[in-house]
């Protein structure tokens, strides 16, 4: 009888509490929530799992010049030489998952509405045009990870970096 082995996946959330860039006195900020994946039983086949997170929030109050947010990630590693390539880690944000909390009713737009692989290079995923997006907005991103068949057993972590920037 074959013994099932599992892989536990987590995303390191210490750095998920956001780098923020401002070029003036505006309080442009972004708040994220922890992201986790369910355990995977390795069975010799590639498997895709969906990440679990709760709503993130951008506060762009008084930011009338437009703004955007970007995301990047590192490889998943288990500390013992096992690696899941960051290109197997995908992200999307449906426009339907963006909602107004307060302020300008013209919602920002997602620039990544279909699953797109992440990398170490920042990927813009939400944007408000100049003259819009002056407010607070919630959004619920979606994550998918493909665990390759040849993945070694272990708990894997990755670091996600999210930034919010002035300009559309």
N, C-alpha and C positions, 0 to 999 in steps of 0.2 A: 504494500500500500504506500502510495506517495504521500509524503508529508507536505502540506501546504505551507508556504512561507509568505510572510506579508512584508510590505513596505509601508512605513508611516511617513506621511508627507506633511510638512508644515512650512509656513513662510515666516521667516524671522520678521517680527513686527516692530522691533525697537526702532528701526530706521524708517518705519512707515509713518511715523509722526512728523513727517514732512519738512523738507527744505522749502523755504518760501523766499521768493525774490520780490523786492519792491524797489522801485526807482523813485518814489516820492513818498509822501506821508500817508498814503492810503493803507488801510489795514487789510490787504489782500491775503487771505489765508485759506488753507484747505485742511480739513480733518478727515482722517481715514479710520477704518475699523480693521480689526484683525482678520486675516484670511487663513483658512485651513482647508485641507483636503481629507477625505476619508481614507482609511487604510485600504491598501490594495493587496489582494492575494495573488502572488506571482504564479502564472499558469503556463508560461512559455509563449504567450501572445502579447502583442502591444495592447495596452488598455488605456482608455481615456477616462478621466475623472473630472468632475466639476468642483470648483472651489466654492466655499461658503463664506460670505461676508455680509455685513449689514450696510445700510446706506452711508455714503461718504457725503461731506458737505463743503461747498465753497462759499466763503463770505467775501463778496466783491462789492460790498457797500461803498458807495462813493467812487467806484472805479468806472468812469464813463469812457475811458480810452480803449476799452476792450481788454480781454485777458484770455489766457489759455492755461491748460494743465497738461503735464507730460508724465510718463511713467517709464521706468526701466527696471531691469531685474538682473540678478546674477544666476549662474548655474546652480542647480540643486546639487548639494553634496551631502555625504553621510559621515564625513570625518574619517573614513577608512579607505578612501580612494574611489568610492562609488560616485558617479556623476550622472545626472540627468541633464542633458543640454537645455540651456535656456530657450533655445528655439522650439522646444516641445511645450513651452509655457505660453499660452495664448490668452489674449485679452479682447474684450469688446464692451461697448457701451451703447445700448439701444437708445435712440432719442426718446422713446416711450418711458425710459427709466430715469429721465431728468424731470424734476418737479420744482416749482416755485415755493419757497418758504416765505419770502418777503421781498419787496422791491419791484424792479422792472419786470412786468409780465412777459416780456419777450425772452424766451428761454435761450440759453446757450445751446449750441449744436454739438453733437458727437461727431468726431472725425474718424471714429473706428467703430462702425456699426456691424461689422462682421469680424469673426475671430481673426486676429492678427498676431503672429509670433512676437514675443518680446525679445529684447536683447539688452546689451549693456548701453546702448544708445537710446536716449530719451525719445519716446514716441508720443507726439501730441495726440490727446484723445478727446478733449472738450475745448470749445472755443466760443467766446462771445465777441461779436463785432464791435467796433468803435461806435459809441452812442447807445449800446445795449448792454445787458448783463450787469447792470448796477443793482445788485441785490444779493440775497442769500438763496442758494439752490442746493437741493439734495439730489444725489444720483446714486444708482446702484450698478456698479460695474460687474461684469461676469468674467470668470476665469476658467480655463480648461487646461489640463496637463495630460500629456500623453506619456505614459510610463512604458519605456521600451521593454520588449520581452527579455532582453539580456541584462536587465537591471539587477544589481546585487541587493540582497536583503539589508534593511536598515532604515533608520529615520533620516529623512532628507530635509534640508533647509535651503532657503534662498532668501536673499534680501531684495526687497522692492524699494525703489526710491521714487517718490512722487514730488513734483514741483509745480508751483503755480506762478505764472509770469504775467507781466503786463504786456499788452498788445495782443491782437487777435491771432 
